Amino acid sequence: MHKCLNKRKRCLMGKGIGFGTNFSNTASLLWHAYHSLPSPSSAVNWAGFYFTSPTNSSQLLLGPFQGQVACQVINFGRGVCGTAAKEARTQLVEDVEKFPGHIACDGASRSEIVVPIVQDGKVVAIIDVDCAELNGFNAEDQEALEELAELLARSCDF
């Protein structure tokens, strides 16, 4: 995963480019990078972003993504995404059925990783990737997605 992302991510982003453009292209990059890898990575069934609401700093709003339709609003502290946002900490979930309060937007999802994007000490967005297989993500995925989150925080104006 690391190698797939590193080759392309930097050329997609830049200050002054609208964050919608950066995040749309990055959602596509994530989707295709995971699908180019062997199982379980190729079983990714959702990859995208939620942004902290500009009118309610304890809510996430759906952003650009690849996959099935998704929940439009998630409160901080609810589900995997809301927990990552509230705690400002990556959530790597091997089995979403065992995660308290998991929100099942796509019933096929079995594992999930959510990485907060932090700018000026505040969670401004999250990266969310779901997999249709248990244990779909590992420490390498976490490292790659955390690096991507840092790059997005530096490259985008929120």
Phi, psi and omega in degrees: 000316182305311183295320180299317181287316185300327183294328189243334193298321184292328182285348182271345190238153175189147175302144179090342174274134181305140182295335176300319178294310180302314184285326177296312178295323180291323176300317178295317178301313179300311182304308184287327177297313179295320182289346178273354183261163177289168178300144006274352184303322182292350179270012175301129182242002176198135176212124180180204190222151166235144180247144173296131183297136177288344181253349179213101187290003176245024176229146173254138178246139181302134176242197180300142181201169171234133179132195180292163177306153188226167175300137183274327182226133176229128178282143174306137179092349180257131177066188183291316181296312181296326177292315178300319180292315182295317183272351184052045184215141179301139174244114176250109188247114182288328181218105185295336179295337181265359181273122181300125177078017180306136177261117184265085175289322177236112183299345179281344182292134179240335177217163187203148170228133180230128183238124178286147173252116187247130177227129181053040176078003181239143174287117181257341180193173173223150169264131180233125177228127180248152180228142180280001177242150173296151177053044184284348185227156182220188182298327178295318176298316180301313180299314181296317181288327176293322175296319178297318178300318178295319178297316179297319179298322179283330190264348188240144174265118181262000000 
